[in-house]
Amino acid sequence: MKLPRYQFESDDILTTFEFISDGHKGLITKIVQYGATNLKDVYNLGFGDKNPVTGEVDDKIVSNNGDGEKVLATVVATIYAFTHKNPDALIYISGSTKSRTRLYRMGITKYFSEIKDDFELNGQINSEWELFRNGINYDAFLIERKK
């Protein structure tokens, strides 16, 4: 996506990324983490504010810092970086709440024409996976980089 995004830093193995959201509520540190699952090559995308005490991702906080587009573009940039290093990875994405999953779907829908050039995208509904279609309220998403 060719949208403004934040610069981010990552660990050496490109599984944890941090960046600073700079909006009307001030500077908020965000974390994107790719966690291995019990399925081969499937990683869970965790995203949220950095808890200042634990340093962990807090995916329950609603920041509303006024820079949602830029934050989304930054998260997508981490997907590109992660899948460049891990080309066989499948990335599982689901919000911590139904409203967050809906928010992710809206972002995917808005930029789907760009996403589909580089990624295969599936949506989960009623425990079944299908190719992503606009207008469906999916429970989760699965992204794979095209080879």
C-alpha positions in Angstrom: 0.0 0.0 0.0 1.3 3.4 -0.9 0.0 5.2 2.1 1.9 7.2 4.7 3.1 4.9 7.5 5.2 5.1 10.6 8.8 3.9 10.8 9.1 0.8 12.8 11.8 -1.2 14.6 11.9 -5.0 14.8 13.7 -7.7 16.5 16.4 -9.6 14.6 14.0 -12.4 13.5 11.3 -10.0 12.4 8.6 -11.4 14.7 8.1 -8.3 16.9 7.7 -4.8 15.5 7.3 -1.5 17.4 6.3 2.0 16.2 5.0 5.2 17.7 1.5 6.4 16.8 1.5 10.2 16.8 -2.0 11.6 17.0 -4.3 14.0 18.9 -3.9 11.9 22.1 -0.1 12.1 22.0 2.6 9.5 21.4 1.4 5.9 21.8 3.8 2.9 21.3 2.2 0.1 19.2 3.4 -3.5 18.9 2.8 -6.0 16.1 3.8 -9.6 17.0 3.8 -12.7 14.9 3.4 -15.7 17.2 3.9 -19.3 16.2 0.8 -21.5 16.6 0.6 -25.3 16.9 0.1 -25.5 13.1 3.2 -25.6 10.9 3.9 -22.2 9.2 0.8 -20.6 10.8 1.4 -17.4 12.8 -1.0 -15.3 14.8 -0.8 -11.6 14.2 -1.1 -9.8 17.6 -1.5 -6.0 17.6 -2.1 -3.4 20.1 -0.7 -0.7 22.4 2.4 -1.5 24.4 1.6 -1.9 28.0 4.0 0.5 29.8 4.4 -1.8 32.8 4.7 -5.3 31.2 6.0 -4.3 27.8 3.4 -6.7 26.3 0.8 -6.1 23.7 -2.5 -4.9 25.1 -5.1 -5.6 22.4 -8.1 -4.4 24.5 -7.2 -0.7 24.6 -9.0 1.6 22.2 -6.6 4.5 21.5 -8.5 6.4 18.9 -5.4 8.6 18.3 -6.8 9.9 15.0 -4.2 8.2 12.8 -6.0 4.9 12.0 -5.0 4.9 8.3 -1.4 5.4 9.0 -1.4 2.7 11.8 -3.1 0.3 9.4 -0.5 1.0 6.7 2.2 0.4 9.2 0.8 -3.0 10.3 0.5 -4.0 6.6 4.2 -3.0 6.1 5.1 -5.4 8.9 3.2 -8.1 7.1 5.3 -7.5 4.0 8.5 -7.6 6.1 7.5 -10.7 8.0 6.4 -12.6 4.9 9.6 -11.6 3.0 11.6 -13.3 5.7 9.1 -16.2 6.1 7.6 -16.7 2.6 5.8 -19.9 3.6 4.0 -18.3 6.5 0.3 -18.1 6.8 -0.9 -15.2 9.0 -4.0 -15.7 11.1 -5.8 -12.4 12.0 -8.7 -12.0 14.3 -9.7 -9.1 16.5 -9.9 -9.3 20.3 -13.6 -8.4 19.9 -16.2 -8.7 17.1 -16.0 -4.9 16.5 -12.2 -5.1 16.0 -12.6 -8.0 13.6 -15.1 -5.8 11.7 -12.7 -2.9 11.7 -10.0 -5.2 10.2 -12.5 -6.3 7.5 -13.3 -2.7 6.7 -9.6 -2.0 6.2 -9.1 -5.1 4.1 -12.1 -4.2 2.0 -10.9 -0.7 1.4 -7.5 -1.8 0.2 -8.4 -5.2 -1.2 -7.5 -4.3 -4.8 -3.9 -3.7 -3.6 -3.8 -6.6 -1.2 -4.9 -9.2 -3.7 -1.9 -8.4 -5.9 0.6 -9.7 -3.3 -1.5 -11.9 -1.0 -4.0 -14.7 -1.1 -6.7 -13.8 1.4 -9.3 -16.1 3.0 -12.0 -15.4 5.5 -13.5 -17.7 8.2 -17.2 -17.9 8.7 -19.0 -20.5 10.7 -15.7 -22.4 11.2 -15.2 -22.7 7.4 -12.6 -21.0 5.3 -13.4 -19.4 1.9 -11.7 -16.9 -0.5 -12.3 -13.4 0.8 -15.4 -11.7 -0.5 -16.5 -8.1 0.2 -19.5 -7.6 2.4 -19.1 -10.8 4.5 -18.7 -10.5 8.2 -15.9 -12.9 8.8 -14.7 -14.2 12.1 -11.0 -14.3 11.1 -8.7 -13.9 8.2 -5.8 -16.0 6.8 -3.2 -14.3 4.6 -0.5 -15.9 2.5 2.1 -14.1 0.4 1.8 -15.0 -3.3 4.9 -16.7 -4.6 
